[in-house]
Amino acid sequence: MDWRILYNPLAVLGKSNGLIGAIVVIAALAAVCWWGGLHLDGALDMHLTMLPPSVLLLIAESLIAWLCLGVLLFGASKVFGGNGGLGAHLAAAGLARFALILAAIVASRQIMGKAVAPAMTMSRDQIVMHLEVFFKPVLIFGSLAVVALVAWMIVLLVYGFKESSGLRQGRLAGAFVVGLIVAEVVSKLLLLVVTKAGA
């Protein structure tokens, strides 16, 4: 087994298979978020909802987050002198979101949501938080697992970006940070527009 699959799947799969894998990952992420009652808030984050999320909205969220990440990291790599193509960047960005699927399972309504529900009492005019509930082991370990999985996604993104851009050292770090920040901001703005349009 090629252990690079755990931190640089693009190097193992190649661009064509990586792009197919990315599409599968994006579809699976939308399905898991629908099952788990989660919304994708941008390129890097998500949140639990009280109401079942719309399938079309989740598909839009998943595509926007992925495309913003891939396209804007591609753009940043070009600004910093990278030589990779858009397909490789989309493959890298999509494959990295595999870790987010696992984070979505842990953060789902069925796992962490069951533990969070008793932490809030809602009435017509106020929300009361019961902080002692937040110290349940499932919430503590679940939160740590989600943070670790998001960190793994960043590792996958860094190695995928390095593989697809051809950048090294300072240029790699600069392009990655700029691309990631811009992708997060742009994806949040686009998702805000889509959410308002769907409301």
N, C-alpha and C positions, 0 to 999 in steps of 0.2 A: 504494500500500500504506500502511496505517495503522501506523506504526512503534510505536505504543503497545502493539501485540500483544506486543512483546518485554519490556515492563516492567509493563503494566497490561492484560492480556487481558480482564479483566472489563469495562472501559470500552468495549472494541471489540465484544465479543460480547453484552453485556447479561446480565441475570440468568438468563433461561430457557435461552438457548444456552450460557451460561457453566456452568450446572448440568449440562447434557448433556455439555459438554466435560470437566467435572470428573469425571464418572462414567467417561468413556472413559479419562482420564488415570489414575485409580485402578486400573482394570482392567489397563491397560497396565503400570503400575508393578508390580502383583502378578505379571504374566506375565514381565517382565524380571527381577525378583528370583528367580523360580523358575528361569529359564534361567541366570542368573548365579550361583546358589548363595548368595543374600544373604537375610538376615533384616532386617526393619524393627524397630528398637529403640525407637521412639517417634515423636514428631511430627517430629523433625529428623535422626535418625541411623539408620545401618544397619551391619551387619557381615557379613563373609564367613564361610561355614560350611564345614566339612570334609565333612559328610554332605549329600546332596540334601535341600532343605527340603520339607516337606509342603505340597501345594497348598492344602489347607483352612486350614492355619496361616498361610500367606502371605496368603490372602484376608482372614482375620480380622485379621492385623497391619495390612494396608493400610487396611481399613475403620476399625479402631479409631483408628489414627493420624490419618486424615482427619477422622473425625467428632469426635474430641476437639479437634483443631485448630479446625475450623469452629464447633463448639458453644461452646467455651470462649472463643474470640475474640469470638463473638457476645455471650456473657454479659459479658465485660469491657467491650465497647462500650456495653452497656446501663448498666452501673454508672457509666461515665464520661459518660453522656448522649448516646450515639449513637442514630441513628434508623433504622438499616438492619434488614432482616429476616434471618431465619435462612437462607433460601435463598441470598441474596446472599453471606453469609459462607461457606456451604458451597461455593458456586461459586468464590469467591476462594481458599479453602484448597486445593481440589482442583486448580484450574488452576496454582497455584504449584508443585505437586508434579511438574509437567512437568520442571522442572530436575533433580529427583531421579531421574527415569527416565534421563536422560543420565549422571548421576553413577553410577547403578547399572550402566550399561553399562561405564563406565570401570573401576569397582571389581570387576567380575565375575570369576568363576573363570577365564573364558576369556581375560581380558586381564591384570589385576593379579594374579589368583590364580596364574597360571602362573609369575609372577616371585617370588611370596611362597613358594610351595611349597618350593623349595630352601633357603630361609632357616631352616627348622626340621628337625631330626632328632629323631624321637620314638622312645623305647624304652619298655619297660614301666614304668620307674620315674623317667624324667626326659625333659625336653625341652631340647635344645641349640639355641641360636640362633646362626646364622652371620651376624653383623652386616654383613659386607662385601657380602652379597647385597642389602641394603637400599639400597645406593648405585647400583643399576642405574638407568639413565636412565628405563626404563619405570615404575619405582616412584616416582622423584622427580617426573617430569612427570605421572604418573597421580595422585599425591597432590595436587599443586598444582591439577590439573584438577578433582578432586573438591571441594576446598575452594572453588574459584571457582564451581562449579555450586551448591554449598550456599549460598554468598553470593548468587548469582542468585536462588535460591529465596526467600531472606529479602527481597530487593528486591521480588520478585513478591508476596510475602505483605504487605509494607508497603503497596504501592500498591493491592493488592486490598482490604486492610483499610480503607484510607482511602476507597476508592470505595464499599465496602459499608456502612461505619459512618457516614459523613458527619462524622467527627471531624476536627479540625485541630490542629496544633501540639502544645502540652503535653498536652492530653487524648488526642490520637492516640498520642503516644509512651508515655504512662503506660498506657493501655489495652492497647496492643500488647505492651509488655514484660510486664505482669501476665498477660495472656491467654496469651502464648507460654510463659512459665515454668510456669504452672498446667497448660497443655495437655501440655507435655513430661512433667511429673511424673505427671499422671493417666494419660496414655497408657502410660507405663512400668509403672505399677502394674497397669493393666488387662491389659497384655501379659504381665506376670509371672503373673497369675492364669490367663490363657488357656493359657500355655505349661505351667504346672504341671498344669492340668486335662487337657491333651492328652498329657502324659507318662505 
